Amino acid sequence: MIVEGSNAFKKLKTLVLQRNALIIPLIALSISTVFLASAVQSKKDRIVVIPTKGTTLWLEKTNCSKEYLETFGLYLSSLLFTKDAISSPLKMKEILTYAHPSKRQFFQTFLEEELAQMKKDKTSFSFETKNYFVREDKKTFVLEGTQKTYYPKGGKTEVEEENLRYQLIFKMEEGNLQLTNMIKEKK
């Protein structure tokens, strides 16, 4: 038993006072930790890419600027619609890195079949862009122009032209713009 006035009692009383004095900062720190953790979860990141010239492009987890969508659409369309049997495997590999995981197999099959047909017919393609625009709300890049297909015929090359409209449909996930669909329409 500890007697009031003894040295042990004084130490115990000091420890209780210290504990009580530290409870208030501990509660305040716990509340601030919970608040900061919820703030980090709801934080909205935006990555701004500042080019040396031209427009500023930005990305968020689930959104991107119209200019980024436009630039990305032009880049992928150059890979998709202008190629030959030699460049096609490299372009296919690059395209598949930007395909949505749920659609990667579809695009791989499509591009491999296209490559096999190109090798069989010894053809190549080029696309002359006449117009392009973005449907920002639908994450869609629309490209209009003339698709030229080159066929060898004897010692000459035959050219087949077709006016087309392509729609590249994207999905933005975790800051990555990914290709989900491609629609080809005759104009």
MIDOSE-1310 file (N, C-alpha, C; in nm, 2 decimals, decimal comma, always signed):
residues 187
mive	+0,08/-0,12/+0,00/+0,00/+0,00/+0,00/+0,09/+0,13/+0,00; +0,05/+0,23/-0,08/+0,12/+0,35/-0,09/+0,06/+0,45/+0,00; +0,14/+0,51/+0,08/+0,09/+0,61/+0,18/+0,11/+0,75/+0,12; +0,01/+0,83/+0,15/+0,01/+0,97/+0,10/+0,13/+1,04/+0,17
gsna	+0,21/+1,11/+0,09/+0,32/+1,18/+0,14/+0,45/+1,10/+0,12; +0,44/+0,97/+0,08/+0,56/+0,90/+0,06/+0,62/+0,93/-0,08; +0,74/+0,89/-0,10/+0,81/+0,92/-0,23/+0,74/+0,85/-0,34; +0,70/+0,73/-0,33/+0,63/+0,65/-0,43/+0,50/+0,72/-0,47
fkkl	+0,43/+0,77/-0,37/+0,30/+0,83/-0,40/+0,32/+0,96/-0,48; +0,42/+1,03/-0,45/+0,46/+1,16/-0,53/+0,49/+1,12/-0,67; +0,57/+1,01/-0,69/+0,60/+0,97/-0,83/+0,48/+0,92/-0,90; +0,39/+0,85/-0,84/+0,27/+0,81/-0,90/+0,18/+0,92/-0,94
ktlv	+0,17/+1,02/-0,85/+0,09/+1,14/-0,88/+0,15/+1,22/-1,00; +0,28/+1,23/-1,00/+0,35/+1,30/-1,11/+0,32/+1,22/-1,25; +0,32/+1,09/-1,24/+0,30/+1,01/-1,37/+0,15/+1,03/-1,41; +0,06/+1,03/-1,32/-0,08/+1,05/-1,36/-0,10/+1,19/-1,42
lqrn	-0,04/+1,29/-1,36/-0,05/+1,43/-1,41/+0,01/+1,44/-1,55; +0,13/+1,37/-1,57/+0,19/+1,37/-1,71/+0,10/+1,30/-1,81; +0,05/+1,19/-1,77/-0,04/+1,11/-1,86/-0,16/+1,20/-1,90; -0,22/+1,27/-1,80/-0,34/+1,35/-1,83/-0,30/+1,47/-1,92
alii	-0,18/+1,52/-1,90/-0,14/+1,64/-1,98/-0,11/+1,59/-2,12; -0,07/+1,47/-2,15/-0,04/+1,42/-2,28/-0,16/+1,37/-2,35; -0,27/+1,34/-2,29/-0,39/+1,29/-2,35/-0,44/+1,39/-2,45; -0,45/+1,52/-2,41/-0,50/+1,62/-2,50/-0,43/+1,64/-2,63
plia	-0,29/+1,65/-2,63/-0,22/+1,65/-2,76/-0,23/+1,52/-2,84; -0,24/+1,41/-2,77/-0,26/+1,28/-2,84/-0,39/+1,28/-2,91; -0,50/+1,32/-2,85/-0,63/+1,33/-2,92/-0,63/+1,43/-3,03; -0,56/+1,54/-3,01/-0,55/+1,64/-3,12/-0,47/+1,59/-3,24
lsis	-0,36/+1,52/-3,21/-0,28/+1,46/-3,32/-0,36/+1,35/-3,39; -0,44/+1,27/-3,32/-0,52/+1,16/-3,38/-0,62/+1,22/-3,47; -0,69/+1,33/-3,43/-0,79/+1,39/-3,51/-0,73/+1,45/-3,64; -0,62/+1,52/-3,62/-0,55/+1,58/-3,74/-0,50/+1,47/-3,83
tvfl	-0,46/+1,36/-3,78/-0,41/+1,25/-3,87/-0,53/+1,20/-3,96; -0,64/+1,18/-3,89/-0,76/+1,13/-3,97/-0,80/+1,24/-4,07; -0,80/+1,36/-4,03/-0,84/+1,47/-4,12/-0,74/+1,47/-4,24; -0,61/+1,47/-4,22/-0,51/+1,47/-4,33/-0,52/+1,35/-4,42
asav	-0,55/+1,23/-4,36/-0,56/+1,11/-4,44/-0,69/+1,12/-4,53; -0,80/+1,18/-4,48/-0,91/+1,20/-4,57/-0,89/+1,31/-4,68; -0,81/+1,41/-4,64/-0,78/+1,51/-4,74/-0,69/+1,46/-4,85; -0,60/+1,37/-4,82/-0,51/+1,31/-4,92/-0,59/+1,22/-5,01
qskk	-0,69/+1,15/-4,96/-0,77/+1,06/-5,04/-0,86/+1,14/-5,14; -0,91/+1,25/-5,10/-0,99/+1,33/-5,19/-0,92/+1,43/-5,27; -0,78/+1,43/-5,26/-0,70/+1,53/-5,33/-0,71/+1,50/-5,48; -0,72/+1,61/-5,56/-0,73/+1,60/-5,70/-0,59/+1,64/-5,76
driv	-0,52/+1,54/-5,83/-0,40/+1,57/-5,89/-0,42/+1,61/-6,03; -0,34/+1,70/-6,08/-0,34/+1,75/-6,22/-0,19/+1,76/-6,26; -0,16/+1,69/-6,36/-0,02/+1,69/-6,42/-0,03/+1,79/-6,53; +0,05/+1,89/-6,53/+0,06/+1,99/-6,64/+0,18/+1,97/-6,71
vipt	+0,17/+1,95/-6,84/+0,29/+1,93/-6,93/+0,30/+2,06/-7,01; +0,42/+2,13/-6,98/+0,44/+2,26/-7,04/+0,54/+2,24/-7,16; +0,49/+2,24/-7,28/+0,58/+2,22/-7,40/+0,66/+2,35/-7,42; +0,77/+2,33/-7,50/+0,85/+2,45/-7,52/+0,78/+2,55/-7,61
kgtt	+0,68/+2,51/-7,69/+0,60/+2,60/-7,77/+0,46/+2,53/-7,79; +0,36/+2,60/-7,81/+0,23/+2,54/-7,83/+0,14/+2,56/-7,71; +0,04/+2,47/-7,70/-0,05/+2,48/-7,59/-0,01/+2,39/-7,47; -0,06/+2,43/-7,36/-0,04/+2,35/-7,24/-0,13/+2,23/-7,23
lwle	-0,08/+2,12/-7,20/-0,16/+1,99/-7,19/-0,17/+1,96/-7,04; -0,28/+1,90/-7,00/-0,30/+1,86/-6,86/-0,37/+1,73/-6,85; -0,34/+1,66/-6,74/-0,40/+1,53/-6,71/-0,44/+1,52/-6,56; -0,55/+1,45/-6,54/-0,60/+1,42/-6,40/-0,62/+1,27/-6,40
ktnc	-0,66/+1,22/-6,29/-0,69/+1,07/-6,28/-0,79/+1,03/-6,38; -0,90/+1,11/-6,40/-1,01/+1,06/-6,48/-1,05/+1,16/-6,59; -0,96/+1,26/-6,62/-0,99/+1,36/-6,72/-0,86/+1,41/-6,78; -0,87/+1,47/-6,90/-0,75/+1,53/-6,96/-0,80/+1,65/-7,04
skey	-0,71/+1,74/-7,08/-0,74/+1,85/-7,16/-0,78/+1,81/-7,30; -0,86/+1,90/-7,37/-0,90/+1,87/-7,51/-0,77/+1,86/-7,60; -0,67/+1,95/-7,57/-0,55/+1,95/-7,64/-0,47/+1,82/-7,63; -0,47/+1,76/-7,51/-0,40/+1,64/-7,49/-0,47/+1,52/-7,57
letf	-0,60/+1,52/-7,56/-0,68/+1,42/-7,64/-0,66/+1,44/-7,79; -0,65/+1,56/-7,83/-0,62/+1,59/-7,97/-0,48/+1,54/-8,01; -0,38/+1,57/-7,93/-0,24/+1,53/-7,96/-0,23/+1,38/-7,96; -0,29/+1,32/-7,86/-0,28/+1,17/-7,84/-0,35/+1,11/-7,96
glyl	-0,47/+1,16/-8,00/-0,54/+1,10/-8,12/-0,46/+1,11/-8,24; -0,40/+1,22/-8,27/-0,32/+1,24/-8,39/-0,20/+1,14/-8,39; -0,14/+1,12/-8,27/-0,03/+1,03/-8,26/-0,07/+0,89/-8,29; -0,18/+0,84/-8,23/-0,23/+0,70/-8,25/-0,28/+0,68/-8,39
ssll	-0,34/+0,79/-8,45/-0,39/+0,77/-8,59/-0,27/+0,76/-8,68; -0,16/+0,82/-8,65/-0,05/+0,81/-8,74/+0,01/+0,66/-8,73; +0,00/+0,60/-8,62/+0,04/+0,46/-8,60/-0,06/+0,37/-8,67; -0,19/+0,40/-8,66/-0,29/+0,30/-8,71/-0,31/+0,31/-8,86
ftkd	-0,31/+0,43/-8,92/-0,36/+0,44/-9,05/-0,25/+0,47/-9,16; -0,13/+0,48/-9,12/-0,02/+0,49/-9,22/+0,09/+0,39/-9,19; +0,10/+0,28/-9,27/+0,19/+0,18/-9,24/+0,21/+0,09/-9,36; +0,32/+0,01/-9,35/+0,35/-0,10/-9,45/+0,39/-0,22/-9,37
aiss	+0,42/-0,33/-9,44/+0,45/-0,46/-9,37/+0,57/-0,45/-9,29; +0,66/-0,36/-9,32/+0,79/-0,35/-9,24/+0,77/-0,28/-9,11; +0,70/-0,16/-9,12/+0,68/-0,08/-9,00/+0,56/-0,13/-8,91; +0,47/-0,21/-8,96/+0,35/-0,25/-8,89/+0,38/-0,32/-8,76
plkm	+0,47/-0,42/-8,75/+0,50/-0,48/-8,62/+0,54/-0,39/-8,51; +0,62/-0,29/-8,55/+0,67/-0,19/-8,45/+0,55/-0,10/-8,40; +0,47/-0,06/-8,50/+0,36/+0,03/-8,47/+0,25/-0,05/-8,39; +0,24/-0,18/-8,42/+0,14/-0,26/-8,35/+0,18/-0,27/-8,20
keil	+0,31/-0,29/-8,18/+0,36/-0,30/-8,04/+0,33/-0,17/-7,96; +0,35/-0,06/-8,03/+0,33/+0,07/-7,97/+0,18/+0,10/-7,94; +0,10/+0,06/-8,04/-0,05/+0,08/-8,02/-0,10/+0,00/-7,91; -0,05/-0,12/-7,89/-0,10/-0,21/-7,79/-0,07/-0,16/-7,65
tyah	+0,04/-0,08/-7,64/+0,07/-0,02/-7,51/-0,03/+0,08/-7,46; -0,10/+0,14/-7,56/-0,20/+0,24/-7,53/-0,35/+0,18/-7,53; -0,36/+0,06/-7,56/-0,49/-0,01/-7,56/-0,54/-0,04/-7,42; -0,67/-0,02/-7,40/-0,72/-0,05/-7,27/-0,71/-0,20/-7,25
pskr	-0,67/-0,25/-7,13/-0,65/-0,39/-7,10/-0,77/-0,48/-7,14; -0,89/-0,43/-7,13/-1,00/-0,51/-7,17/-1,02/-0,53/-7,32; -0,95/-0,44/-7,40/-0,96/-0,44/-7,54/-0,83/-0,48/-7,61; -0,72/-0,50/-7,53/-0,59/-0,53/-7,59/-0,59/-0,65/-7,68
qffq	-0,66/-0,76/-7,64/-0,66/-0,88/-7,73/-0,74/-0,85/-7,86; -0,84/-0,78/-7,85/-0,92/-0,74/-7,97/-0,83/-0,66/-8,07; -0,76/-0,56/-8,02/-0,67/-0,48/-8,11/-0,56/-0,57/-8,16; -0,50/-0,65/-8,08/-0,39/-0,74/-8,12/-0,44/-0,83/-8,24
tfle	-0,55/-0,89/-8,22/-0,60/-0,98/-8,32/-0,63/-0,90/-8,45; -0,69/-0,79/-8,44/-0,72/-0,70/-8,55/-0,60/-0,66/-8,63; -0,50/-0,62/-8,55/-0,37/-0,57/-8,62/-0,29/-0,68/-8,68; -0,29/-0,80/-8,61/-0,22/-0,92/-8,67/-0,29/-0,96/-8,80
eela	-0,42/-0,96/-8,80/-0,49/-1,00/-8,93/-0,46/-0,90/-9,04; -0,46/-0,77/-9,00/-0,43/-0,67/-9,10/-0,29/-0,68/-9,15; -0,19/-0,71/-9,07/-0,05/-0,74/-9,11/-0,04/-0,86/-9,20; -0,11/-0,97/-9,17/-0,11/-1,08/-9,25/-0,16/-1,05/-9,39
qmkk	-0,27/-0,97/-9,40/-0,33/-0,93/-9,52/-0,24/-0,84/-9,60; -0,17/-0,75/-9,53/-0,07/-0,66/-9,60/+0,04/-0,74/-9,66; +0,09/-0,84/-9,59/+0,20/-0,92/-9,64/+0,16/-1,01/-9,76; +0,04/-1,06/-9,75/-0,02/-1,14/-9,85/-0,04/-1,06/-9,98
dkts	-0,10/-0,95/-9,97/-0,13/-0,86/-10,09/-0,02/-0,77/-10,12; +0,09/-0,76/-10,04/+0,20/-0,67/-10,06/+0,16/-0,52/-10,07; +0,07/-0,48/-9,97/+0,01/-0,35/-9,97/+0,07/-0,26/-9,87; +0,05/-0,14/-9,88/+0,08/-0,04/-9,77/-0,03/+0,07/-9,77
fsfe	-0,04/+0,14/-9,66/-0,14/+0,24/-9,64/-0,09/+0,37/-9,61; -0,16/+0,48/-9,65/-0,13/+0,61/-9,60/-0,26/+0,68/-9,58; -0,26/+0,77/-9,49/-0,38/+0,85/-9,46/-0,35/+1,00/-9,47; -0,43/+1,06/-9,56/-0,42/+1,21/-9,57/-0,53/+1,27/-9,50
tkny	-0,49/+1,34/-9,39/-0,59/+1,40/-9,30/-0,65/+1,53/-9,36; -0,78/+1,54/-9,37/-0,84/+1,66/-9,42/-0,90/+1,75/-9,30; -0,95/+1,68/-9,20/-1,01/+1,74/-9,08/-1,00/+1,65/-8,96; -0,99/+1,71/-8,85/-1,00/+1,63/-8,72/-1,06/+1,72/-8,61
fvre	-1,13/+1,66/-8,52/-1,18/+1,73/-8,40/-1,20/+1,63/-8,29; -1,23/+1,69/-8,17/-1,24/+1,61/-8,05/-1,38/+1,63/-7,99; -1,44/+1,52/-7,95/-1,56/+1,53/-7,87/-1,52/+1,50/-7,73; -1,49/+1,61/-7,66/-1,42/+1,60/-7,53/-1,51/+1,53/-7,42
dkkt	-1,64/+1,55/-7,43/-1,73/+1,49/-7,33/-1,73/+1,33/-7,35; -1,71/+1,29/-7,47/-1,72/+1,14/-7,50/-1,58/+1,08/-7,51; -1,47/+1,16/-7,49/-1,33/+1,12/-7,50/-1,31/+1,05/-7,64; -1,36/+1,12/-7,74/-1,35/+1,07/-7,88/-1,27/+1,16/-7,97
fvle	-1,18/+1,11/-8,05/-1,11/+1,18/-8,15/-1,16/+1,14/-8,28; -1,20/+1,23/-8,36/-1,26/+1,21/-8,50/-1,16/+1,26/-8,60; -1,13/+1,17/-8,70/-1,04/+1,20/-8,80/-1,10/+1,18/-8,94; -1,10/+1,27/-9,02/-1,16/+1,26/-9,16/-1,05/+1,28/-9,26
gtqk	-1,06/+1,20/-9,37/-0,96/+1,22/-9,47/-0,96/+1,11/-9,58; -0,85/+1,09/-9,65/-0,85/+0,99/-9,76/-0,75/+0,89/-9,72; -0,80/+0,76/-9,72/-0,71/+0,65/-9,70/-0,67/+0,60/-9,83; -0,53/+0,59/-9,85/-0,48/+0,54/-9,98/-0,42/+0,41/-9,95
tyyp	-0,45/+0,31/-10,04/-0,40/+0,18/-10,03/-0,31/+0,16/-10,16; -0,19/+0,12/-10,14/-0,10/+0,10/-10,25/-0,08/-0,05/-10,28; -0,11/-0,09/-10,41/-0,10/-0,23/-10,45/+0,01/-0,24/-10,56; +0,10/-0,34/-10,55/+0,19/-0,36/-10,66/+0,12/-0,42/-10,78
kggk	+0,14/-0,37/-10,90/+0,08/-0,43/-11,02/+0,18/-0,43/-11,13; +0,24/-0,55/-11,16/+0,34/-0,55/-11,26/+0,46/-0,47/-11,20; +0,51/-0,38/-11,28/+0,62/-0,30/-11,24/+0,57/-0,16/-11,18; +0,44/-0,15/-11,17/+0,39/-0,02/-11,13/+0,31/-0,04/-10,99
teve	+0,27/+0,07/-10,94/+0,19/+0,06/-10,81/+0,05/+0,12/-10,84; -0,05/+0,05/-10,80/-0,18/+0,09/-10,82/-0,23/+0,15/-10,69; -0,30/+0,27/-10,69/-0,35/+0,34/-10,57/-0,50/+0,33/-10,57; -0,55/+0,29/-10,45/-0,70/+0,29/-10,43/-0,72/+0,39/-10,32
eenl	-0,81/+0,49/-10,35/-0,84/+0,59/-10,25/-0,99/+0,58/-10,20; -1,00/+0,61/-10,07/-1,13/+0,60/-10,01/-1,15/+0,71/-9,90; -1,25/+0,79/-9,91/-1,28/+0,89/-9,81/-1,34/+0,83/-9,69; -1,27/+0,84/-9,57/-1,32/+0,78/-9,45/-1,32/+0,87/-9,33
ryql	-1,39/+0,83/-9,23/-1,40/+0,90/-9,10/-1,37/+0,79/-9,00; -1,27/+0,81/-8,92/-1,23/+0,72/-8,81/-1,27/+0,79/-8,68; -1,32/+0,71/-8,58/-1,34/+0,76/-8,45/-1,25/+0,68/-8,35; -1,17/+0,74/-8,28/-1,09/+0,67/-8,18/-1,15/+0,71/-8,04
ifkm	-1,20/+0,61/-7,97/-1,27/+0,63/-7,85/-1,18/+0,59/-7,73; -1,16/+0,67/-7,64/-1,07/+0,65/-7,53/-1,14/+0,65/-7,39; -1,07/+0,60/-7,30/-1,11/+0,59/-7,16/-1,00/+0,64/-7,07; -1,03/+0,73/-6,98/-0,92/+0,78/-6,89/-0,93/+0,71/-6,76
eegn	-0,82/+0,64/-6,72/-0,82/+0,57/-6,59/-0,68/+0,59/-6,53; -0,69/+0,63/-6,40/-0,57/+0,65/-6,33/-0,46/+0,74/-6,40; -0,51/+0,84/-6,47/-0,41/+0,93/-6,54/-0,36/+0,88/-6,67; -0,42/+0,76/-6,72/-0,37/+0,71/-6,85/-0,49/+0,71/-6,95
lqlt	-0,47/+0,77/-7,06/-0,56/+0,77/-7,17/-0,54/+0,64/-7,25; -0,65/+0,56/-7,25/-0,64/+0,43/-7,32/-0,74/+0,41/-7,43; -0,70/+0,36/-7,54/-0,79/+0,33/-7,65/-0,88/+0,22/-7,62; -1,01/+0,24/-7,64/-1,11/+0,13/-7,61/-1,18/+0,09/-7,74
nmik	-1,19/+0,17/-7,84/-1,26/+0,13/-7,96/-1,21/+0,22/-8,08; -1,23/+0,17/-8,20/-1,20/+0,24/-8,32/-1,32/+0,21/-8,42; -1,38/+0,31/-8,47/-1,49/+0,30/-8,56/-1,45/+0,36/-8,70; -1,48/+0,28/-8,80/-1,44/+0,33/-8,94/-1,57/+0,35/-9,01
ekk	-1,59/+0,47/-9,07/-1,71/+0,50/-9,15/-1,67/+0,55/-9,29; -1,75/+0,51/-9,39/-1,73/+0,57/-9,52/-1,79/+0,71/-9,52; -1,73/+0,80/-9,59/-1,78/+0,94/-9,60/-1,84/+0,96/-9,73
